[in-house]
Amino acid sequence: MSNLSRESAWALVTAHVQSESLRKHLLAVEAAVRGYARAAGEDEEAWGFVALVHDFDYEKFPDRENHPYRGVEILHGMGYPEWVTRAILSHADYTGVTRETVLEKTLFACDEMAGFITAAALVRPSKSVLDLEAKSVMKRMKDKAFARAVPREDLHKGAEEIGLPLDVHITNLIGFLKLQADALGLRGSL
């Protein structure tokens, strides 16, 4: 089996992703998914690997015809197991790969929400996740103009799929992202 270490995941990211914002997105999703892995007593390294590489092909292949399929082909070629590539395929509804495992549901629940929380933190006067609260994020979700590209139904569906009320899921993610605030550029002025 191929190496599911954070080092091997980061090597893939740095080889394929030049965009600082996409790297930060991958780090945010990793922080969120690792947080849920810890909470559930799951394999944090393995879950973190999947989260860190889930969009590593997006910069080169941002279209639905290629993402996440090209990344999955690369991972298959490197000998990564089916459960890794299946989880990555399942994070995009349009692939038709249903989410069945807790990891698959967690990756989906954390992907768009981590990005949305990041955006909500960056528009605060502090530009920080450290003073962000779930109610503020939920208020932003009602503003159609804010982070327009993020489908609100996916934010709701993600929380439902992992069996948590939306505010609890948001609070969890804020907590997980706070732990990595410096790496994510979310400490702001605090």
MOGIWO-V408308 format. One record per backbone hydrogen bond with DSSP energy under -0.5 kcal/mol. NH is the residue of the N-H (numbers start at 1). CO is the residue of the C=O. E is the energy in kcal/mol with one decimal. If there is no record, write none. Layout:
# MOGIWO-V408308
NH_CO_E / NH_CO_E
This chain:
# MOGIWO-V408308
2_79_-0.9 / 9_5_-1.9 / 10_6_-3.0 / 11_7_-2.0 / 12_8_-1.7 / 13_9_-2.3 / 14_10_-3.0 / 15_11_-1.7 / 16_12_-1.5 / 17_13_-3.1 / 18_16_-0.6 / 23_19_-2.3 / 24_20_-2.4 / 25_21_-2.1 / 26_22_-2.6 / 27_23_-2.4 / 28_24_-2.4 / 29_25_-2.7 / 30_26_-2.3 / 31_27_-2.5 / 32_28_-2.3 / 33_29_-2.9 / 34_30_-2.9 / 35_31_-1.8 / 36_32_-2.0 / 37_33_-2.4 / 38_34_-2.7 / 39_35_-2.3 / 40_36_-2.0 / 41_37_-0.7 / 41_38_-1.0 / 42_37_-2.7 / 44_42_-1.1 / 47_43_-2.7 / 48_44_-2.6 / 49_45_-2.3 / 50_46_-2.0 / 51_47_-2.3 / 52_48_-2.6 / 53_49_-1.8 / 54_50_-0.9 / 54_51_-0.5 / 56_53_-1.8 / 58_55_-2.0 / 61_57_-2.4 / 66_63_-1.4 / 67_63_-3.0 / 70_66_-3.1 / 72_68_-2.2 / 73_69_-2.3 / 74_70_-2.1 / 75_71_-2.5 / 76_72_-2.9 / 77_73_-2.6 / 78_74_-1.3 / 79_76_-1.8 / 80_75_-2.5 / 84_81_-1.0 / 85_81_-1.6 / 86_82_-3.0 / 87_83_-1.5 / 88_84_-1.8 / 89_85_-2.6 / 90_86_-2.4 / 91_87_-0.7 / 91_88_-0.8 / 92_89_-1.2 / 93_91_-0.6 / 95_92_-2.0 / 96_93_-1.8 / 98_96_-0.8 / 100_98_-0.6 / 105_101_-2.2 / 106_102_-2.5 / 107_103_-2.9 / 108_104_-1.9 / 109_105_-2.4 / 110_106_-2.0 / 111_107_-2.0 / 112_108_-0.8 / 114_110_-2.4 / 115_111_-1.3 / 116_112_-2.4 / 117_113_-2.8 / 118_114_-2.1 / 119_115_-2.3 / 120_116_-2.5 / 121_117_-2.3 / 122_118_-2.3 / 123_119_-1.0 / 124_121_-1.3 / 127_124_-0.9 / 129_186_-2.7 / 130_186_-0.7 / 132_129_-1.3 / 136_133_-0.7 / 137_133_-1.6 / 138_134_-2.8 / 139_135_-1.9 / 140_136_-2.0 / 141_137_-1.8 / 142_138_-0.9 / 142_139_-0.7 / 143_139_-0.6 / 143_140_-1.0 / 144_142_-1.0 / 146_143_-1.1 / 148_145_-0.8 / 150_147_-2.3 / 151_149_-0.7 / 152_150_-0.6 / 154_151_-0.9 / 155_151_-1.2 / 156_152_-2.1 / 157_153_-2.9 / 158_154_-2.5 / 159_155_-1.4 / 160_156_-2.2 / 161_157_-2.7 / 162_158_-1.5 / 163_160_-1.5 / 164_159_-2.5 / 169_165_-2.3 / 170_166_-2.6 / 171_167_-2.4 / 172_168_-2.7 / 173_169_-2.5 / 174_170_-2.7 / 175_171_-2.2 / 176_172_-2.4 / 177_173_-2.9 / 178_174_-2.2 / 179_175_-1.2 / 180_177_-1.1 / 181_178_-1.6 / 184_180_-2.1 / 185_181_-0.6 / 185_182_-1.2 / 186_181_-3.2 / 187_181_-0.6 / 189_126_-2.6 / 190_187_-1.7
